[in-house]
Amino acid sequence: KSYKVADLEAEAAEKAEDTDKKPCGWHHSVVKAIHHRVPITHWLCQYNRVDAVSDMIAGVTLGLTIIPQSIAYASLANVPPQYGLNSAFVGCFVYIVFGKIKEVSIGPTSLMALLTAEYTNHLTPEFVVALCFFVGCVEFLMGAFKLGFLLDFISIPVTSGFQSATSIIIILSQLKGILGVSFKSCSFHENVYQLIVHIKETKFTGDFSLGIGCIVFLLLMRKLKDIPIEKNTTKKRVIKKILWLLSISRNFLAVVISACIAYYFETYVGHVPFGLSKAVEPGLPPFRFPNLTPVVGNHTYTVPEVVEELGLGIVILPTIAVLANVAIAKAFRLLVMLALTFLTPYFHLIPKATLSAVLISAVFFLIDYKILWPLWHTNKREMVIVLVTLI
């Protein structure tokens, strides 16, 4: 019995010791709340050299993909290229402080660029900035009031159909870049009509050849990482890593090779046989509050008028943000900043056909056609939902 009492006393003493070691009181609650709301205060003290090297490698790898894609997304949204590049890194500085999921990439996506173009196609870039600001306010309020559960009511068939539809719209909208024709369209049907009308103007020896060549190159490079190589030796592991890196950097390689071809024609031939991108303003953007009262002609828009012009885009875009990419790392912003600082004089050499090829190759695999066959055998009603959403 005495042994049992001694054991109980020892156990109680250990528990008391553990309780004394644990922080208690209001200051512990404050620290816990800060760690919860501002996660950088928790993980920064544990950040080491290995984490830094890993983030640097992943950041450079992702940056080589994001830079050409951001320029292409800016073109899709009908804004100057620097808007796409700026949006690729600015959000990361905020997310690194307040974000909790390290695999999430904060930046432009094809779906958001497409919807931005739909709601601001007839407006100036200042309205695009205002749209982003209001969308951010809506997302902040949704997070503050913990409304994320509402997204659970959006079924997978609806998401699949919507994603496939937007991918098809993006591919058709970029065909004019591949064909080398120029026109403006405000809807899917008008875009198809304009393609049929202008197809006879296709520049086969210029934009079309370059665009098709880039698509083939990107699709082949995408499969490069899937080459079966056993990792039983150091040499084979290095080869596997090199193939993976080349595959991941395929967008960057396509853009660089195309830009070199354009530079050769511009310098030594004197005529470039395909269309080039617009010039990018050098340097980083000034940090200031967005202009919510833009001036168009002689009319100065008020904030209510801006909201009225942007319409449903303010509500719809936050929902589409849930379809954003899951990325490799969060450290690519430094590479994008370096590109904005030092490489902007050369961005105008990027052919439009190459950017169209980058977008087409990226969104083609977002068309979720594989879901239809299983649904046909298991749940035809959900298959109908996919098709109705798609149409």
N, C-alpha and C positions, 0 to 999 in steps of 0.2 A: 504494500500500500504506500509506504514511504517513497518507494521508487517511482510509483505513479505520480504522487504529489510533486516530487522533484522534477519529473519530466514535464508536468503541466506548468510548473513555475518557470522552467527554462523556456518552454514554448511561449509563455506569456511575455517573458522578458525579451525574447527575440522579436515578437510582434511589436512590443513597445519601442524597441530599437528601430525597427523598420518604420514605425509611425513617426518617430522623431526625425528620421532621415528625410522623410517626404515633406516637401514644402506645404505649408498650410496657411490659412488666412486669406484676406482679401487680395494681398499682393500676388499670391499664387493664381488666383482667379484672373487677375489682370494679365499676368504673363501668359497664361493659357489662352486667353481670348486673343491676345496679340499674335501668338503663334498660329492660332486658327485663322485669323483674318489676314495676317501678313506672313505667309509661310517662309519667306526668305529669312526672317529672324530666327527660324528654327534650323533650317538646313545649311545656312551659310557657315556656321561654326563647324560643321562636319565636312565641309567641302575641302578636298585634298588635291594633290597634284595629279593623281590618277584620274579623278573626275574631270579636271581641267583638260588633260590631254584627250580624254575620250570625247568631251564636248567639242574640242577644237577640230578633231578629225570628222566627227559627225556634222559639225557646223559647216565646214568647208564642203563636205560631200553634198549636203542639202542645199547649200548656197549655189553650187554649180547647177542645180536643177531649178531653184527658185528664180534666179536672175532672168533667164530667158522666158520662163513661164509668166513672171510678173509683167514683163513688157507685152507679152501676148494677151494677158488678161486686160491690160490697159487698153489695148486695141479693141478687144471685144466689148469693153465698157464705153468705147468712144471718148476716151480721155487721153491726154498726152502721156507718153511712156513714163515720165517721172512719177506720175501718180501711182502707177503700179509698183514701181521700185520703192517709193516711200512707204506705201502701205505694207510692204513685205518686211520691214524692220521696225517701224515705229511701235506697233502693237506689242512686240516682243519685250520692249523695255518695261511696259506696264505688267505684262503677264509674268515676267521673271520675278516680280515683287509679290504679286497677288495670286499667281497661278499655283495649282497643286498637282497637276498632271503633266509630267515632264515630256510625254510622248506627243502632246498636242502642238500643232503648228498654227500660230496666229498669223494670218496673212490672207491675201486675195485668193479666191477660188473661182472656178469657171462658172458655177451656178450663180454666185453673187454678182459676178461681172455681167452676166447675161441679164439678170433682173435689174441691175443698176442701169444698164443701157435702155431697158424697156421703159423705165420710169423717168429717165433724164435725157432721152435721146434728142429731144427738141430744146434742151436747156444748156446753159453754160457749165463748165467744170465747177464753178462756185456752188451750184445747186447739188452737185455730186458730193462735195465736202459737207454741205448742210445735211444731206441725206444720211451720210455716215455718222454725223454728230447726233441726229435724232434717233437713228437706229441704236447707237451706243447708249443713249438715255433709256430707250425702251428695254434693252438688254440688262442694263443696270437695275432698273426697277423690277424686272422679272427675277433677277438674282436676289435682290433685297427682300422681295416678298415670297421667295422660294416657290416660284411657279414652274419650276422645271418638270414637275410631275405631269403637266399638261401635255408634254411631248409624248408621254406614254400612250396617249389616246390616238396618236397618228400611227396607223397600222403599217406593217411592213409592205403589204401590197400597194398602198398609196405611195409610200416613200419610193419603192422600186419603180412604179410607173412614172412618177414625177421625175426621178433621176434619169430614167431612160429617155423620157420626152425632151428634157433640157439638153441631154447629150446629143440627140438627133438634131435639135435646133441649132446647137453650137456648130456641129459638123457642117450643116448646110450653110450657115452664115459664114463659115470660113472657106467655102469652096470658091468664092470670088477671088480670094487671095491666091489660091492654087491655080486658078484659070488665068489670073492676071487681068481681070476686068474690074471696073469700078462703077458702083451704083449705090444708092441709099435705099434702105427698106426698113419699114417700121413693124412688120409682122412676118410670121412664118410663110403665109401664103404669098405675100408680096415678094418675099425673098426668092421663093421657088419660081414665081413668074419672071422676075428680073434675071434669074440665072438662065432660064430658057430663052429669053429675048437676047441676052448678051453672049450666049455660048459661042456664037459664030466669031466673036472677037477674041477668042482664046489665044494667048501667046504661047504656042507650043514649044518654040525654041528657047523661051525665056522662063517665065514664071512656072508654067506647067511642068516642064522638065525638071526644074529645080525642086518644086514642091513634091512631085511624085518621088524623086530621088531621095529627098529628106524623109518622107514617110517610110519608104523601104528601109532606109538606113536606121531610123528610130525603132522600127519593129524588129529588125535583126539584132540591134544592140540590146533591145529589151530581153531577148532570149539568151544573150551571152552569159548571163549569170546562172542560167539553168543548165549549162553544159556539165554533164556528170564527171566530176573529178574526185577521186578518193583522196582524203586528207591524211593519208598514212605517213607522209614525209613532209619535212619542212618546206621543200621546194614546191610540192604540189599545193600546200596550204597557201603559199605566197602567190602562186599562179591563180588559185581560186579567188583570193582577195583582189588581185589585179583585175580579173574578169568582172568581179562584182562592182568594183569602183568604176570601170569603164562603162558598165551597163547603167549604173546609177547616174553617171555624168553624161548620158547620151544627148540630152537636150543642149547642154553646154557645148559639147563637141560639134553638134549639128550647126549651132549658131556660129561658132568660131570658124568652122570650115567654110560656111556660106559667106560670112563676112570677109574672109580672106579672098574668096573668089570675086566678091564685089569690089574689094580694094584693087585687085589686079585689073579688072576691067576699067575701073574709074581712073587708075593711074597710068596704065600702059596702053589701053585701047581707046580711052576717051569716051566710051559709051557703055552704060550698064544695061544689059538686055532684060532686066527684071526690075520691078518696083522695090524701092528701099523705104525703110521706116523714117519717121519724122525725127528731127534732132531732139536730143534730150538736154534740158537745162542742167549745167554742171553744178556741183555742190549739193549740200544738204538743205532741206527746206527750212525756212524760219519757223520757230516755235511761237505760235500765237493762237489766240482764240479764233475759231472759224467765223467767217463773215456770214451772218445769218440774214443780212439785208443786201443781197447782191443787186447790182445795177445792170439792167439790160436796156440799151438804147438810152432814152430819156426817162425811163421809169425805174424807180427804186422800190424793190419789193419789201414788204413788211414781213415779219415772222409768220403771222397767220396766212399770208399769201403764199409764202414759201412752203408751208405745210400743206396748203391746198394743192399746190402744183405737184408736190411729191406724192400726195395721195396715199394709197394703200401700201406703197413701198416701205414706208416707215414701220408698218406693222408686219409685213410679209418677210422682209429681209432678216429680222431677228430669228424667225422660225427656220429660214433656210440655212442660217449659220450653223445649225446642228449637223449639217451634212459636210462640214469642213473636213479637210484632209487630216489623217493621222500621220505624223511625220517621224523622222528619225531622231531629231534633237532640236534644242531651242537656241543653239549658239550660232546660227547662220547669219544673224543680223549684222555682225561685224563685216562679213564678206560683202554683203549688200551695200553697206556704208562705204567700204573701200571702192566698190564698183561705181557708186554714185560720185565719189570724190575724184577718181582718177581715170575712169574708163568712159565717161559720158561723151567725149568727143568722137568716139568710135561707134557708138550705138546706132548712128544713122546709117551705118553700112550694113546693118542686119536686114536682109531681104524680107519683104512681107510674106512671100511664099513660105519661107522657113518658119516664121511665127505661126502661120496657119497650119503648117505641118505639125508643129509642136502641140498646138491645141487639139488638132484632130487625133493625133496619136495618144494624147492624154485622156481625152473623154470617150474615145471609142470603146474602151474597156469598162466604162461605167454603164453601158447599155446592158441591162440585166435581163437578157433573153433566156438565160438558163432557168429562171424561176418559173417560166410558163409550163414547161413539160411536167415537172413534179406536181404543180397545181392542177393540171389537166386530169391527173390520175387521182388526186387526193381531195381537192376542194375547188370545184369549177366556179363557185361563186366568187372566191377570192381572185381567181384568174380573170374573171369579168371585171373586177375592181381594178386590177392592174391595167387592163386594156382600156377601160373607160378613162382612167387617170392619164394614161399615155396619150389618148386621142384629145 
